[in-house]
Amino acid sequence: MSTAPVQAPLTAAQIYSRPVLSRGYEQNKWVLTNSSGTGDRETAATAGAALAALKPTYVSGLIYLENITTVSQTMIDDWNTIRSAVLAQNPNAKFDVEISLNPAPSAPNQPFASPAALVAKMTAVDAELHPDAWWFDFYSNEEDAAPGVIAAAVSYAHSHGQLIGGNVFGGKVPPGSDAVAFVDDPVSGSQYGFDFSRTEVTALKSSSPSTLLIGHLQSNAQNGPTTESCVYINQWSESQRLSYLTYWASQQSSVGFTFMYPVFYPLCPGGYAFDPLQDPSADGGTLYGSLQTLMNQYNP
């Protein structure tokens, strides 16, 4: 009697090799709407089909939660619709849920008061969405302020066979992280007005050589119209956006990171995600089609 060969577990490098960053829900709000919020640009079905066609290995940030956010049945249904579509194209794709660890969030949001409070949130979300990984915003901020909270989150994730990582600012990687991400900032005199810091990249590599390093566009729409995400969405043309994305993608090998491609991302203002399917290019296609080309070239 023959048996099918047992597939070796994927390495972290394989899992994060072709990642995308896509926002469906910002707390309880579906953000793939028109900028006026009067109608949906994409449904879970159309968003899922678009993501599936890219065949990502990792989908990050589809649902972004604050401490006080309650996951609704609609959110669960939409998550399952999108996840099922992607898994039909790549059965090995992994999904995370992103949780904010902002130590000073705007009201009525609240910081997590203790390690137990964050673990309780993760436990509840785990039962509802069953993610493969966890991603934390303000990850390094919480590590600086309350390292015990991060240690508890790492312990929970790894004991449940899940990956863990998040957005870091500065050169320190929280212990136990599978991956961390750096972002861009305004840089005077740079080609695009924004760039990432190679000094920060070097420091992060030195801090934890075994942790996968990811780079992605910043999305701090609350900082106003001159923040990266708002300039990207509201001021640049499709060709400028593509040029900037090409710049990021082409730097991966020489600098030493993996680019997390923005699909339905970034956000400006907070309740509205950019949609590359609706961004026509001069050749008759869209920015989405160009994203697919970039991924196939630089992250096949």
SVG drawing of the C-alpha trace seen along z (x, -y; Angstrom):
<svg xmlns="http://www.w3.org/2000/svg" viewBox="-24 -68 49 70">
<polyline fill="none" stroke="black" stroke-width="0.4" points="0.0,0.0 1.6,-3.3 1.3,-6.5 1.6,-10.0 5.0,-11.7 4.9,-13.9 5.5,-17.5 8.2,-19.2 7.0,-22.3 7.6,-25.5 10.4,-27.7 9.8,-31.3 11.7,-32.4 9.3,-30.5 6.3,-31.8 7.3,-35.4 8.7,-35.1 5.8,-36.7 3.9,-38.7 1.1,-41.3 -0.3,-43.9 -4.1,-44.3 -6.6,-46.0 -10.2,-44.8 -11.3,-45.9 -10.0,-48.8 -11.6,-47.8 -15.3,-47.1 -15.2,-49.3 -14.9,-47.8 -12.4,-50.1 -12.7,-49.1 -15.2,-51.8 -15.3,-55.0 -13.5,-57.9 -16.8,-59.4 -17.9,-56.2 -21.1,-56.1 -20.4,-52.7 -18.1,-49.7 -15.3,-49.6 -14.8,-46.0 -16.6,-43.2 -15.0,-40.3 -15.5,-38.2 -13.8,-40.6 -11.1,-41.4 -10.5,-37.7 -10.3,-37.1 -7.8,-39.8 -5.6,-38.6 -5.9,-35.0 -4.7,-35.9 -1.4,-37.3 -0.8,-33.9 0.7,-35.4 2.5,-33.3 1.5,-35.6 -1.4,-38.0 -1.0,-40.6 -3.3,-43.1 -6.6,-42.0 -8.2,-42.7 -6.8,-45.4 -8.0,-45.4 -7.8,-47.7 -8.1,-46.4 -11.8,-47.3 -12.7,-45.9 -15.3,-43.1 -15.1,-40.8 -18.5,-40.6 -20.0,-37.7 -19.8,-39.8 -16.0,-40.2 -15.7,-36.5 -17.6,-35.7 -15.6,-38.2 -12.3,-36.9 -13.3,-33.3 -14.4,-34.3 -11.1,-36.0 -9.0,-33.4 -10.7,-30.5 -10.2,-32.3 -6.5,-32.7 -6.0,-29.2 -7.7,-27.8 -4.8,-29.2 -2.0,-28.6 -3.0,-26.1 0.2,-27.0 -0.6,-30.7 -0.7,-32.1 -2.8,-34.9 -2.2,-37.1 -4.5,-39.3 -3.0,-42.6 -3.5,-44.1 -2.6,-47.6 -0.3,-48.0 -0.4,-51.8 0.6,-52.7 -1.4,-56.0 -4.4,-55.4 -7.1,-58.0 -10.3,-57.5 -12.3,-55.3 -9.5,-52.8 -7.3,-51.6 -3.9,-50.1 -3.6,-46.5 -3.2,-46.7 -1.2,-43.5 0.2,-40.5 -2.9,-38.6 -5.1,-41.1 -3.3,-40.8 -3.3,-37.0 -7.0,-37.0 -7.6,-39.1 -5.5,-36.7 -7.4,-33.7 -10.7,-35.2 -9.7,-36.2 -8.1,-32.8 -11.4,-31.1 -13.1,-33.4 -10.6,-33.7 -8.0,-31.0 -5.1,-33.0 -1.8,-31.4 0.2,-34.4 -0.1,-37.5 1.1,-41.0 1.4,-43.9 1.4,-47.6 3.6,-49.6 5.4,-46.3 8.7,-47.9 6.9,-50.6 5.3,-48.0 8.6,-46.1 10.2,-49.2 7.3,-50.1 6.2,-46.6 8.5,-43.7 6.5,-41.3 3.4,-41.9 5.4,-41.0 7.0,-38.0 3.5,-36.7 2.3,-37.2 5.4,-35.4 4.8,-32.5 1.1,-32.3 1.8,-32.3 4.6,-29.8 2.8,-27.4 -0.1,-27.5 2.1,-26.9 1.7,-30.5 4.2,-33.0 4.5,-36.4 5.9,-39.8 5.1,-43.4 6.1,-46.9 9.3,-48.3 10.8,-51.7 14.5,-51.9 17.0,-49.1 15.8,-46.6 14.0,-43.4 11.7,-42.1 13.0,-38.7 11.3,-35.7 10.0,-37.5 9.7,-35.5 9.6,-38.7 9.6,-42.4 8.8,-45.3 10.3,-48.7 8.6,-51.5 9.5,-54.7 9.6,-58.2 9.9,-61.7 13.5,-62.2 14.4,-65.7 16.2,-65.6 15.4,-62.0 14.0,-61.0 10.5,-60.5 10.4,-62.6 10.2,-59.4 12.6,-56.5 13.5,-53.9 16.6,-54.0 19.4,-51.7 21.0,-52.4 17.8,-51.1 17.9,-48.0 21.5,-47.3 20.7,-47.7 17.7,-45.4 19.8,-42.7 22.4,-43.0 19.8,-42.9 18.4,-39.5 20.0,-37.9 17.6,-35.0 14.5,-37.2 13.0,-37.8 13.2,-41.5 10.2,-43.0 9.7,-46.5 6.4,-48.2 4.9,-51.5 3.8,-53.5 0.1,-54.2 -0.2,-57.0 -3.1,-58.9 -3.7,-60.5 -0.6,-62.6 -2.3,-64.6 -2.3,-65.2 1.6,-65.2 2.0,-61.8 3.3,-59.1 0.0,-57.3 -2.0,-60.4 0.7,-61.7 0.7,-58.2 -3.0,-58.1 -4.0,-61.7 -1.0,-63.5 0.8,-61.0 -0.2,-59.7 -0.3,-56.0 3.1,-56.2 4.6,-57.8 3.1,-55.1 4.4,-52.4 7.9,-54.0 8.0,-54.0 6.8,-50.4 9.4,-49.4 12.1,-51.2 11.1,-49.2 10.9,-45.9 14.2,-46.3 16.0,-47.1 15.2,-43.8 18.2,-41.8 20.9,-44.4 19.6,-45.8 18.5,-42.5 14.7,-42.5 11.4,-41.3 9.0,-43.8 5.4,-43.4 3.5,-44.6 0.6,-47.0 -2.7,-45.7 -5.8,-47.5 -3.3,-49.6 -2.3,-52.2 -5.1,-54.1 -6.0,-57.8 -8.0,-58.8 -8.1,-55.9 -11.4,-54.5 -10.5,-54.3 -8.0,-51.9 -6.3,-52.5 -7.6,-50.2 -5.0,-49.4 -7.8,-47.8 -9.3,-51.2 -6.0,-53.0 -5.7,-53.0 -2.3,-53.1 -1.2,-54.6 -1.0,-51.2 -4.6,-50.5 -4.1,-48.3 -4.1,-49.2 -1.6,-49.5 -2.9,-46.1 -1.6,-44.5 1.7,-46.2 1.9,-44.9 1.4,-41.4 4.3,-42.0 6.6,-43.3 5.8,-40.3 6.5,-37.8 9.8,-39.5 11.2,-40.2 9.3,-37.6 8.5,-34.7"/>
</svg>
